[in-house]
């Protein structure tokens, strides 16, 4: 098959220092001088410099991909360090783009790094994608995944996809001319809140390394024109059992983006498409709230208030404020444990799950129930700084 780079620009030349650096590639007949020159000429855009983006960018940079674009707008946090190996403890508080660029340049000074400190959006995606050959999606939310997919189809760029959650991962190559796109597999997003984020559900720190390296491998195969890319195949990874399964995917002729008669011919509002109100309207905004300072005053005054903790038992063991533990998933069958005549304040880690609990309780007839704004994280920040955060 034709490679990405050979149809776009002249082959790049390698210096003596680069020949020495990439010598273990050059002695492989599948790569050789020609393949390494293709890698140097290639331009790959990594969406995200986090869990998947860390191994993805590190290995692509080390392998000699000439131009690496990085899209990210976040800063390094302590909770990132368990899996985002491109960042170190000393980087906490720094922009992820700056931290990642330093590590990549330290590994390979020949890299051309193009940072984009912005949130990828329908307004900027097509312009950003235009200068790259391959897009590697390391995002962790559905609106951006659909945005990346549609932008790849509209610009004719392959979408090297990866996703992770707890012990499970997925990888594929979407939006090639002959293969399906992400919408062929998932025509509609899941209902909002059905799939927890990594911040709520957790992720094994090693898993993004496993999946990110698979993405990097697929990118290099596409550049070289070697092997069998994951086009029309979805690789499913179960790290707990260390098992891999493969699903065959077909291009959907009725796909609204890549089908025979597409109806999506421009980028849309992906938050709206996924049923998400966006950053400016948090999920907790439609339920009554209580601030952590008010709860502290009520508890200190000995008021009759029932604190409902809707986290999981293993989270309760990390830290708690002494509430009655009923995990959100168990609430419908354990609602009889609650007294509707008492004042109830529900909390979780950040306030998202407890907002759902309050909404459910209000629908079942509870009136004196409020959500603890910010959850136990806000309690640790503003009431008890000695409490561990996770």
N, C-alpha and C positions, 0 to 999 in steps of 0.2 A: 504494500500500500504506500501511497505517497506520504512523505512525512510532513509535519507541520511547517518546518522551516524551509524545506527545499522549494516550496512553491511560493515563498514570500520574499526571499532576499538572497543575496550572494553568500556563499559559505565564508564564515569567519576564519581568520588565521590564528594559529597558536604560537605564542612565544616559547623560547626554550624553557623558561621557568614553568610555563603552563604544561608543556610536554612532560616535564619531570613530575609535576604535581599530579597529573592525570594518567601517569604511566600504567597503572593497573587497569585502567579502562582501555588504553591504547593497544594493549597486547591481547585484548578480547576481540575476536573477529566480528562479533555482533556490534561492536562499537568502533574500534579503530580510530584512525585520524579523522576520517570523514564523519563518523558519528560524534566524536568529541567536538568537532567544528560545528556540527548542527546544534549541539547542546549550548555552545557559546553564543550562537546566533539566536537562540530561542528567547522568547519573552513570556514569562509566566506570571500571572497575577494570583496572589494568595489572598483570599478573603478571610481576614482574621489572623491575629498573631497570638492566639491563645493555645488551647489544648491540642487541636489538630494542626493549627498553623505552625506551632513550634517545631515538631519533627519534620513536617512538610518543608518548611523553609530551610531548616538546617541541612537536610539531606540534599535538597535541590541546589543549595548554595555550594555545598561541599562537592557535589557531582559536577559542577561547572556550568550550570545553567546561567547564561550571560547576564540576563536582566530579570530581576525579581521585583515585582510590584507587591506592596503590602498595604492592605486597607484595614485600618483599625483606628478607633477613637478613644480607647479605654486607657486606664492607668493600671500599673501592676499592683496587685493586692496580695496580702499574705495567703489568702485562700487559693490563689492561682498556683502557688509554688509546688503543690503536691503533684501537678501534672504538666504545667506549662514550662518545660525544661529550657526554653530559650531565655528565661528570666531567672534572676538570682535574688537572694534576700536583700542584697544591696540595691536592687532595682525597685523595691517597694516604694510606691509613690511616683515613680517615673512614668512617662508615656511609654506604652508598650512598643510603639514604633521606634522610639529612640533606643530602648533596651535591645530590641530585636536587631536593629541595624548594627549596633556595636558588636553583638555576638557574630553576626554574619560576616562582617568585615574582618573580624579577628580570625575566622575560619578561612575566608577566601578574599584576599584584598582585590582580586580581579573582578569582583562582582560589581554590577551596576544596580544599585538599590533605588527603587522609586517609591517613596512613601506617600500614602494618601491618608492624611489625618482627617477622616470624615466618616460619618455614618453612610453606608451605601444606601442609595435611595433611587426612586424612579426618575428623579431629576438628574442624577449624575452618573448612573450605571453605564449607560450606552457610551458616554464620552470617555469614561475611565477604561472600559473594556476595549475600546477601539485600537489602542496601541499594543495589545497583547495577543499572543497566539492561543494560549490555553488559560482557562480559568479554573482554579482549584478552590472548591468551596469548603471552608472550615468553619462555617457558621453554626449557631446552636439554636436557631429559632425558625419557625415555619415561614413567616413573612419574608425573611431574607432569602431562604432557600427557594421559594417560588420566584422572587425577584431575580436571583442569580440565574435560575433556569430560563426564565423568559428572556432575559437580556442575552444569554448565551445563544438561544435559538434565533433571536432577531439579529444578532451580530455574526452568526455563523461560527461561534467559538465553542470548542469542546468543554464540557462541564465535568471536571473530575470531582466526584462527590464522595463525601464521607460523613458519617454521623455516629454518635456514641451516646450511651446511657447505661449507667451502672456497670454491668458486666457484658453488655452487648453492643455490637457495632455493625455498620453497613458500609459497603463501598461499591461504587459503580462508575461508569463513564456515560454521561448523558449528552444529548444535544449534538451528536455527530450527524452527518448527512444521512447515513445509513441506519442509525440506531434510534431508539426511543429517547424521550426526554423525561424529566422528573415527573411531569404531569401525566405522562402515559402510565406511570406506576401509581401515582397518587393524584387522581383528578381533582379531589377536593381535600382541603386540610382537615385535620381532626377538629372536633368542637373545642373551643377555647377552654384551657384548663384540664383537658382530658389527659394530656401527656405532660408530666411534670418536667421542669427544667432540671439541669444538672445541679443547680443551686438548691433545689428542693428535693430531688431524688437521689443525688449523689452520682459519682462516677469513679470507677477504679482508676487510680492515677496512671497506671501502665497502659490502659486501653487506648487513649488517644495516641500514644506512641505507636501502638500496633497498627491502628487504622491510618494514622498520618503517614507512616512509612509505606503503607499500601498505596495511598494516594500519590506519594512521590514516585513510587515505582511505575504507576500507570502514566504519570506525566512524562517520565523519561522514555517509556515505551512508545508513547505517541510521538515524541520528538524524533526518536531514532527510526520509527517505522518497523519495530521489531516485536516479535511475539504476538500474543492474542490479548488485546486490551479488553477490559471489562465492558465492552459495548454490547448491549442486549443481555447483560448478565448482572444480577444483583448478588453480591457476596455477603452472606450473613455470618457474623462472628459471635460465637458464644465462648467468651474467655473463661468462664467458670468451669465449663466442661472441656474447654479447648477443642471445640468442634467448629468446622466450617461447612456451611451449606451454600448451594448456589441455586438461584431461581432464574429461569430463562425469561427474558422480557421481550415483548414485541412492540414495535412502533404502532401506535394506535392511529389508524387513518382518520378517526374522528376527533383526535386530540385538538383542543381549541388553540394550541400554540404551534405545534409542529405537524399537524394533520394536513390532509389534502385541501381542506377549505378552512383555514384558521380564522377564528373570530377574535383572537387576541393579537392585534397587530401593533400594539404600542404598550408600554409599561403602564400598569394600573396602580391603584391604591392597595398595597398588599396587606396593610394592617386591616383595612376594611374587608378585603377578600378572606382573611383568616379570622374575622370576627373579633379583632383586637382593637381597642380604642386608641392605642398608642401611648407614648411616654407621658404625654401631657394629661392623660386621664387614667390614673391608676385603678386597678381592679377593685380597690377598697372604697372607691368614692361613692358607691351607691348604698352603702350600709352605714348605720350609725356607729360612731367611733368614740373611744376613750383614750386620752393620752396617758402615757406611763406615769407622769407626775400625779395625775388625778387618782390613778389606781393605788399608787404608793400612799397617798394621803388617806384614802378610804381604808386601806389595810391597817395603817398605823392607828387610825381612829377606832378600829374594831368594828367597822360597819359590816352588816350582813351582806357580803358580796361573794358570789360563787365564781371562782376562777377556773375556767375550762381550758385545758391544754389539749389541742387537737393534733399535736405532733405524734411521731412514732415512739415506741418505748425506748429504742436505742438513742433517740435524740434527747429524751427525758433524762437519760443517764449522763449525758454530756453536761447539761445544766438545766435548772428548773427554778421556778419561783413558788413551788409548792402547790400548784394547781391540780385539779382532778383530771387525770389523763383518760381521754377517750379519743383515739385516733380518728381523723376525719372520715376514713372509710368505714369505721365501725359506728359512726354517729347515728345513722338511721335505725339500726337495730338496738341501740342502747339509749335512745332518747328518753326512755322511761326513767332513766337514772337522774334526770334533771327535773327540777321544780320550777314550773313556769311562773310561780308567784315571787320567786327570788330574783334579785338583780344578778345578771350573769354577764361576765366579760370573758370573751374567748380570745385565745392567743395562739400563735404558732411561732415559727422562727422569724418571719418578716412581716406577717400580717396578711399574706395572700390566702393561705388555706383557711385561716380563721375567718376571713371575710366570707368565704364560701359557707363555712359552718353557720355564721350568723344569718346569712341569706336563707339557708335551709331551715334554721330554727324559726325564723320569722314567718316563713311560708307554712310552718306546721303550727302556728298559733302563739309562739313566744313573742312577747312585746318588750320585756325588760331585758334585752340582750344587746350588747355592743361589742364591737371588735377593738382589740388593743392595737392602736395604730403603731406600725413599725415592729410589732411583735417583741420577742425576747431580745432581739438585737438592739432595739431602742431602749429597752430596760437596761441592758448592759452599758449602753452609751451614756444614758442620762440619769440613771438611778443607782446602779451598782457597777462601777467600773471594774471591780475585781472579778465579775462574772466572766467566764470564758465565752468567746464568740466562735461560731463555726459557720 
